[in-house]
Amino acid sequence: MLSRNPLVSVVVPNYNYSRSLPACIRAIQAQDYEPIEIIVVDDCSTDGSAQIARDLGVRVLSTGVNGGVAVARNTGAAAARGEVLLFVDSDVAIPPHTVSRSVRLLAEDPTVGAACGMYEPEPLMGGGLVQECRALQAYHWRMSAEGTVSFLFSAICAMRTEVFRDVGPFNPRLRQTEEVDYGFRLSQRYRVVLTAQIRGRHDEDDRLGPLLRKLFHRGRLRIPLYSRMRRFPRGFETASRAGSSVAALAAALSLPLVAVVGPAGLALPVALVALSIYGDRDTYAFVRRRRGTAFLLPYTGVSLLVNMAIAAGGAAGVLQALVSPAFRTLYDEQQTRQPAPIGDLS
């Protein structure tokens, strides 16, 4: 049980997010709740973002060696003094009521091990087409998954410190998909809740290439974990959306038919594109309501590419699992020792 007015430790992992880190920190400093401690954990950035955090008057720790976001979160949690941990990624800005709502949610239901937040449908910074499309997609996917999930949404995530100590730290071997692994472990003991009561604006990727590469590798790295689950994880990655991704990739792979049989060969890829859209039809309907019919054309292009990257990553992961024993055991060894913070730079 939480005390009446618990100290909340807000842990912000950071690596080269000088663009969004000021907005992130100022939003935390503007919370309507006290007491709060802010711990920025810099994962050996090279863009001066650690100095930005120091200039804003917050405590800054260093991981010592670049180890990934899991190591950064573990470092911050090990140094935290609060009863509640609130993880906020450095490319997210939260509204003033986030901490108070997080504390209330955890206090009202002790069975909740983690309360995770949503992204808003508008990106934090910029306004390019890729950002706008991805923000709308991410928002609707998360809203449709509201409730109990088995997938940790770690970009905005509150939990009691005792829960973190019970489950253990994030797996430091994982530079990506650490939140999927942690959500799977956490949900074996506690409820993980995704709620619209906690929200934040996210600085979405503004270039298509880096976004697709990131999604490809995430899809690839999740295969060893998903293969050991008895059922599909509870979250936005539904069976229907998985089918939508597979159909999009199959459409791209079937395009060479046109060169073989002529225009008639377009029938299969067109049908597969239609199937891909149908598999995620609720998101397309949301985008049309939000931005109008004209915006559906560019959104469809970005969405299909996103789905292709996810499916291609999954296929690559299956192949890698077949030939690599090390890859199949990627999630086997859980590290339980919480690392001490290295180099208090505040």
Secondary structure by P-SEA (a helix, b strand, c coil): ccccbbbbbbbbbbccccccaaaaaaaaaacccccbbbbbbbcccccaaaaaaaaabbbbbbccccccaaaaaaaaaaaccccbbbbbccccccccaaaaaaaaaaaacccccbbbbbbcccccccccaaaaaaaaaaaaaaaaaccccccccccbbbbbaaaaaaacccccccccaaaaaaaaaaaacbbbbbcccbbbbbbccccaaaaaaaaaaaaaaaaaaaaaccccccccccaaaaaaaaaaaaaaaacccccccccccaaaaaaaaaaaaaaaaaaaaaaaaaccccaaaaaaaaaaaaaaaaaaaaaaaaaaaacccccccccccccccccccccccc
